């Protein structure tokens, strides 16, 4: 079955709230700024969660921003929040073509973080699944077949297909950090990804931090 990974940035003012919750979907959240209550759970800037059973949000700071990744069918409308003092900006959608997501199959929806030092250039490498990345700080560049990204600034997303070799690099004067919302085979739960054909075992790597590994099952029907 074909699926998209969709990436949104939700803004919520103090006291703002969704009038209608979003329905169940594989869904990952990261609070970029401020403080919010998500499904009744308080989350501050830098905190993250899965919200696969549904999503309603209320602002508890003057201004908050939540980054949201979802897996959904490509023919669905964008999942924009409705309510007072809330605003959703749809930033990116990409079709998953490198995985065979058959009905009833299980997959991993991952939110993790990569932090690289100033001047770091990665080895050419592959990932076992695709994902949408978004820059937290610094600047960023990638090169891969069919899609390149140059001089990214914080808050900007980009796509990595998983099936194509990629190289990334940042600035020589400041390190970079970014989040990844990725779909992966379940046997990668809890482990880092990234397979390099030229890796030097003595070379210093970028730092990897796992935030959420959320299992989900592909529905048995198209609805």
C-alpha positions as CSV (number, residue, x, y, z in Angstrom):
1,X,0.0,0.0,0.0
2,X,1.3,3.5,-0.8
3,X,1.9,5.8,2.2
4,X,3.2,9.3,2.7
5,X,5.3,10.7,5.5
6,X,3.8,14.2,6.2
7,X,5.5,16.9,8.3
8,X,3.7,19.8,9.9
9,X,4.5,22.7,12.2
10,X,1.7,23.6,14.6
11,X,1.6,27.0,16.4
12,X,-0.5,27.5,19.5
13,X,-1.0,30.7,21.6
14,X,-1.6,30.7,25.3
15,X,-5.1,29.3,25.9
16,X,-5.4,28.3,22.3
17,X,-6.8,24.8,21.7
18,X,-8.0,22.4,19.1
19,X,-11.7,22.3,18.6
20,X,-11.6,18.8,17.0
21,X,-9.0,16.2,17.7
22,X,-7.1,14.6,14.9
23,X,-7.8,10.9,14.5
24,X,-5.6,7.9,15.0
25,X,-2.5,7.7,12.8
26,X,1.2,6.8,13.4
27,X,2.2,10.2,14.8
28,X,5.3,11.7,16.4
29,X,5.7,15.1,18.1
30,X,8.5,17.4,19.2
31,X,7.9,20.6,21.1
32,X,10.3,23.1,19.5
33,X,9.3,26.1,21.5
34,X,7.0,26.9,24.4
35,X,4.9,24.5,26.4
36,X,1.7,22.6,25.5
37,X,-0.7,20.0,26.8
38,X,-1.0,17.1,24.3
39,X,-3.9,14.8,25.0
40,X,-3.8,16.1,28.6
41,X,0.0,15.5,29.0
42,X,2.2,18.5,29.6
43,X,5.2,18.8,27.3
44,X,7.9,21.5,27.4
45,X,10.4,22.7,24.7
46,X,12.7,19.9,23.8
47,X,10.3,17.1,24.9
48,X,8.7,14.6,22.5
49,X,6.0,12.0,22.4
50,X,4.0,9.6,20.2
51,X,0.3,10.5,19.7
52,X,-0.9,7.7,17.6
53,X,-4.2,7.3,19.3
54,X,-5.2,10.9,18.4
55,X,-4.0,14.4,18.8
56,X,-5.5,17.4,20.6
57,X,-3.4,20.2,21.9
58,X,-3.7,23.3,24.2
59,X,-1.2,26.1,24.5
60,X,0.2,26.8,28.0
61,X,2.9,29.3,27.1
62,X,2.7,32.7,25.3
63,X,3.6,31.0,22.0
64,X,4.4,27.4,21.3
65,X,5.5,25.4,18.2
66,X,5.1,21.6,17.8
67,X,6.8,19.7,15.0
68,X,4.5,16.8,13.9
69,X,5.3,13.8,11.7
70,X,2.5,11.5,10.4
71,X,2.2,8.4,8.2
72,X,-0.9,8.5,6.1
73,X,-2.4,7.6,2.7
74,X,-1.3,10.0,-0.1
75,X,-4.8,10.9,-1.1
76,X,-5.9,12.2,2.3
77,X,-6.3,15.9,3.0
78,X,-3.6,17.6,5.0
79,X,-4.1,17.2,8.7
80,X,-4.5,20.9,9.7
81,X,-5.5,21.8,13.3
82,X,-8.9,23.6,13.8
83,X,-9.6,25.8,16.8
84,X,-9.0,29.1,18.4
85,X,-5.5,30.5,18.3
86,X,-4.0,27.5,16.6
87,X,-2.3,27.4,13.2
88,X,-0.8,24.5,11.2
89,X,1.7,25.0,8.4
90,X,2.2,21.9,6.2
91,X,5.9,21.8,5.4
92,X,6.5,18.6,3.4
93,X,4.9,15.4,2.2
94,X,6.8,12.6,0.5
95,X,5.7,9.2,-0.9
96,X,7.4,6.1,0.6
97,X,8.7,4.1,-2.4
98,X,11.6,2.1,-0.9
99,X,9.5,-0.1,1.4
100,X,6.8,-2.7,0.7
101,X,4.2,-1.7,3.2
102,X,1.7,-4.6,2.7
103,X,-1.6,-4.8,4.5
104,X,-1.2,-6.2,8.0
105,X,2.6,-5.7,8.0
106,X,4.4,-4.1,11.0
107,X,6.7,-1.1,10.9
108,X,8.6,1.2,13.1
109,X,8.0,5.0,13.2
110,X,11.1,6.6,14.7
111,X,11.9,10.0,16.0
112,X,15.6,10.5,16.7
113,X,18.3,13.2,16.7
114,X,21.7,13.6,15.0
115,X,24.2,16.1,16.3
116,X,27.4,16.8,14.4
117,X,30.5,18.9,15.3
118,X,31.7,21.9,13.3
119,X,33.4,20.9,10.1
120,X,32.0,17.3,10.1
121,X,31.4,15.7,6.7
122,X,29.7,12.3,6.8
123,X,30.7,9.1,4.9
124,X,28.5,8.2,2.0
125,X,25.8,6.0,3.7
126,X,22.4,4.4,3.3
127,X,19.4,4.0,5.7
128,X,17.0,1.1,5.8
129,X,14.0,3.4,5.5
130,X,12.9,6.9,4.4
131,X,12.2,10.0,6.5
132,X,11.7,13.7,6.8
133,X,14.4,15.6,8.7
134,X,14.2,19.1,10.2
135,X,17.1,21.2,11.3
136,X,17.2,22.3,15.0
137,X,20.4,24.5,14.8
138,X,23.3,25.3,12.6
139,X,23.1,25.0,8.9
140,X,23.0,21.9,6.7
141,X,23.7,20.4,3.3
142,X,23.0,17.0,1.8
143,X,23.7,15.3,-1.5
144,X,21.7,12.3,-2.7
145,X,20.3,11.0,-6.0
146,X,17.3,13.0,-7.1
147,X,17.2,15.4,-4.2
148,X,19.7,17.8,-2.8
149,X,19.5,20.4,0.0
150,X,21.7,23.4,0.5
151,X,22.4,25.9,3.3
152,X,19.4,24.9,5.4
153,X,18.3,27.0,8.3
154,X,16.6,25.9,11.6
155,X,13.0,24.9,11.0
156,X,13.5,23.8,7.4
157,X,12.7,20.1,6.5
158,X,14.3,17.9,3.9
159,X,13.7,14.3,2.6
160,X,16.0,11.3,2.6
161,X,14.6,8.3,0.6
162,X,16.5,5.6,2.5
163,X,17.3,3.7,-0.7
164,X,19.8,6.3,-2.1
165,X,23.3,6.9,-0.8
166,X,23.6,10.3,0.9
167,X,26.4,12.6,2.2
168,X,25.8,15.5,4.6
169,X,27.9,18.3,6.0
170,X,27.4,21.5,8.0
171,X,29.4,24.6,8.8
172,X,33.1,24.8,9.6
173,X,32.3,27.2,12.5
174,X,29.2,25.7,14.2
175,X,27.9,22.2,14.8
176,X,24.5,21.1,13.5
177,X,21.6,19.2,15.0
178,X,18.5,17.8,13.4
179,X,15.5,15.6,14.1
180,X,14.4,12.6,11.9
181,X,10.9,11.1,11.5
182,X,11.7,7.8,9.8
183,X,9.8,4.6,8.8
184,X,12.0,1.5,9.4
185,X,11.7,-2.3,9.5
186,X,10.9,-3.5,13.0
187,X,14.2,-5.3,13.4
188,X,15.9,-1.9,13.8
189,X,14.1,-1.1,17.0
190,X,16.4,0.5,19.5
191,X,19.4,0.5,17.2
192,X,21.1,3.2,15.1
193,X,20.9,3.1,11.3
194,X,23.2,4.2,8.6
195,X,25.3,1.7,6.5
196,X,28.5,3.1,5.1
197,X,30.5,1.2,2.4
198,X,33.6,3.4,3.1
199,X,33.5,3.7,6.9
200,X,36.8,4.2,8.8
201,X,36.3,2.5,12.2
202,X,38.6,5.1,13.8
203,X,36.7,8.1,12.4
204,X,34.7,10.2,14.8
205,X,31.0,10.0,14.1
206,X,28.1,12.3,14.6
207,X,26.2,11.7,17.9
208,X,22.9,9.8,17.7
209,X,20.0,10.0,20.2
210,X,16.9,7.9,20.1
211,X,13.7,9.7,21.2
212,X,10.8,7.4,20.2
213,X,10.4,4.0,18.5
214,X,6.6,3.5,17.8
215,X,5.4,0.3,16.3
216,X,2.4,0.4,13.9
217,X,0.5,-2.0,11.7
218,X,-0.6,-1.2,8.2
219,X,-4.4,-1.4,8.1
220,X,-6.1,-4.3,6.3
221,X,-8.3,-2.0,4.2
222,X,-7.8,1.2,2.3
223,X,-10.0,3.2,4.6
